[in-house]
Amino acid sequence: MTEVNPTELVQRGQAAARVGRRGEARDYLRRAVQLDPENVEAWLGLAGVEDDAAIKIACFQKVLALDPANVEARLGLEMLHEDSAEVGPTSGIAEEELEAVIQEASRQLVEAVGPPPPGEVPLDEQTLYCANHPDTPTVLRCNRCGKPICTRCAVPTPVGYRCKQCVGQQQAVFYTGGALDYGIGGVIALVLGGGASFLMALLGVWFFALILGPTVGVGLAEAVRLAVRRRRSRYLWAAVAVGFGIGSIPALIFSLSSLWSLLTTGLFILLALGAATARLR
């Protein structure tokens, strides 16, 4: 009989976790890490189905030992420490990283597992119904608030399934900025972005636009962050984009005298604006 390889064990473990069979999932994933102790996906999956917080932490630490830049493991440790200490939000993980982790975890789970088999029978004797879809039976519960959730409402996170409301609350704590920050960001982008765009229109050298565009965009984003004291706002990037666009209008008008100058200025604005907004998202 051919031995099951670690990759298949990880996939089986994810499938079992998908339909609420956490014990079965743990067995598969523990076998996977025994066969391949350097399998990052197996350690991450095991962290998601283990019940003991100390074991979860050990799994995440193993991931970081194998892959020090792994954002999902860092986030998992942050969330575990926050839940155990019951303190305010940490500042170690940026909001945009949190969103990226959740989206990537959802994508990988759907690709690897897909929908639960139609003949799958829940292990629980008591039938639960989704809190948001009362006609939908489920075997899942949010591991933060405990309410039943179906697969449409469940969001995979590094520490297990959570409902969208709890995930939204977790994300909301990262937004500490107010309306004033939007004004500050817009004004800085208007002045600095507009000035840089006009200078590029005067130079008219496409090579400079190619090199300086991203650099100016990143510098502008950092200037805005410094001005708002690194407070996070959901749409700060949009305020900066609007300010930059308005500030660049004089440069574009000045460049209308030459098609080449207009293309150079436009290239600079696109590159700088793209870098600035990406940095602030």
QUIFENPE-V609284 format. One record per residue. RES is the residue in one letter. PHI is phi in whole degrees, 0 to 359 (* if undefined). BURIAL is + if it has 9 or more other C-alpha atoms within 8 Angstrom, else -. Layout:
{{RES | PHI | BURIAL} {RES | PHI | BURIAL}}
//
This chain:
{{M | * | -} {T | 287 | -} {E | 290 | -} {V | 291 | -} {N | 280 | -} {P | 301 | +} {T | 299 | -} {E | 292 | -} {L | 296 | +} {V | 297 | +} {Q | 297 | +} {R | 294 | +} {G | 297 | +} {Q | 296 | +} {A | 295 | +} {A | 295 | +} {A | 296 | +} {R | 299 | +} {V | 255 | +} {G | 89 | +} {R | 272 | +} {R | 293 | +} {G | 297 | -} {E | 296 | +} {A | 297 | +} {R | 300 | +} {D | 299 | +} {Y | 298 | +} {L | 287 | +} {R | 294 | +} {R | 296 | +} {A | 296 | +} {V | 286 | +} {Q | 290 | -} {L | 286 | -} {D | 223 | -} {P | 296 | -} {E | 255 | -} {N | 275 | +} {V | 298 | +} {E | 297 | -} {A | 294 | +} {W | 294 | +} {L | 295 | +} {G | 297 | +} {L | 295 | +} {A | 299 | +} {G | 284 | +} {V | 248 | +} {E | 289 | +} {D | 270 | -} {D | 281 | -} {A | 298 | -} {A | 295 | -} {I | 290 | +} {K | 303 | +} {I | 299 | +} {A | 297 | -} {C | 296 | +} {F | 296 | +} {Q | 294 | +} {K | 295 | +} {V | 300 | +} {L | 293 | +} {A | 292 | -} {L | 277 | -} {D | 221 | -} {P | 301 | -} {A | 268 | -} {N | 290 | +} {V | 291 | -} {E | 297 | -} {A | 291 | +} {R | 298 | +} {L | 295 | +} {G | 301 | +} {L | 296 | +} {E | 299 | +} {M | 292 | +} {L | 294 | +} {H | 295 | -} {E | 294 | +} {D | 294 | -} {S | 286 | -} {A | 273 | -} {E | 51 | -} {V | 245 | -} {G | 292 | -} {P | 294 | -} {T | 273 | -} {S | 251 | -} {G | 283 | -} {I | 242 | -} {A | 286 | -} {E | 300 | +} {E | 296 | -} {E | 291 | +} {L | 301 | +} {E | 299 | +} {A | 297 | -} {V | 296 | +} {I | 296 | +} {Q | 296 | -} {E | 293 | -} {A | 297 | +} {S | 297 | +} {R | 296 | -} {Q | 296 | -} {L | 294 | +} {V | 294 | +} {E | 293 | -} {A | 282 | -} {V | 249 | +} {G | 77 | -} {P | 292 | -} {P | 296 | +} {P | 302 | -} {P | 297 | -} {G | 268 | -} {E | 292 | -} {V | 254 | -} {P | 299 | -} {L | 282 | -} {D | 290 | -} {E | 288 | -} {Q | 272 | -} {T | 278 | -} {L | 260 | -} {Y | 233 | +} {C | 303 | +} {A | 294 | -} {N | 265 | -} {H | 230 | -} {P | 301 | -} {D | 269 | -} {T | 255 | -} {P | 289 | +} {T | 206 | +} {V | 243 | +} {L | 260 | +} {R | 228 | +} {C | 294 | +} {N | 278 | -} {R | 252 | -} {C | 258 | -} {G | 87 | -} {K | 282 | -} {P | 293 | +} {I | 220 | +} {C | 272 | +} {T | 294 | -} {R | 286 | -} {C | 260 | +} {A | 278 | +} {V | 245 | +} {P | 293 | +} {T | 232 | +} {P | 299 | +} {V | 246 | +} {G | 116 | +} {Y | 282 | +} {R | 225 | +} {C | 283 | +} {K | 294 | +} {Q | 294 | -} {C | 293 | +} {V | 295 | +} {G | 298 | -} {Q | 294 | -} {Q | 296 | -} {Q | 289 | +} {A | 296 | -} {V | 292 | -} {F | 277 | +} {Y | 267 | +} {T | 246 | -} {G | 275 | +} {G | 237 | -} {A | 297 | -} {L | 299 | -} {D | 295 | +} {Y | 296 | +} {G | 295 | +} {I | 298 | +} {G | 298 | +} {G | 295 | +} {V | 293 | +} {I | 298 | +} {A | 295 | +} {L | 297 | +} {V | 287 | +} {L | 290 | +} {G | 295 | +} {G | 296 | +} {G | 296 | +} {A | 295 | +} {S | 294 | +} {F | 292 | +} {L | 297 | +} {M | 292 | +} {A | 296 | +} {L | 290 | -} {L | 289 | -} {G | 65 | +} {V | 251 | +} {W | 297 | -} {F | 296 | -} {F | 297 | +} {A | 298 | +} {L | 293 | +} {I | 277 | -} {L | 279 | +} {G | 305 | +} {P | 299 | +} {T | 296 | +} {V | 296 | +} {G | 299 | +} {V | 295 | +} {G | 298 | +} {L | 297 | +} {A | 299 | +} {E | 292 | -} {A | 296 | +} {V | 294 | +} {R | 301 | +} {L | 295 | -} {A | 294 | +} {V | 265 | +} {R | 58 | -} {R | 61 | -} {R | 287 | +} {R | 260 | +} {S | 227 | +} {R | 302 | -} {Y | 243 | -} {L | 299 | +} {W | 299 | +} {A | 290 | -} {A | 297 | +} {V | 294 | +} {A | 297 | +} {V | 295 | +} {G | 298 | +} {F | 297 | +} {G | 298 | +} {I | 294 | +} {G | 294 | +} {S | 274 | +} {I | 300 | +} {P | 302 | +} {A | 295 | +} {L | 293 | +} {I | 296 | -} {F | 298 | +} {S | 278 | +} {L | 295 | +} {S | 291 | -} {S | 219 | -} {L | 298 | -} {W | 296 | -} {S | 296 | +} {L | 294 | +} {L | 295 | -} {T | 296 | +} {T | 295 | +} {G | 298 | +} {L | 298 | +} {F | 299 | +} {I | 297 | +} {L | 297 | +} {L | 293 | +} {A | 293 | +} {L | 295 | +} {G | 298 | +} {A | 293 | +} {A | 294 | +} {T | 291 | +} {A | 296 | -} {R | 292 | -} {L | 267 | -} {R | 290 | +}}
//
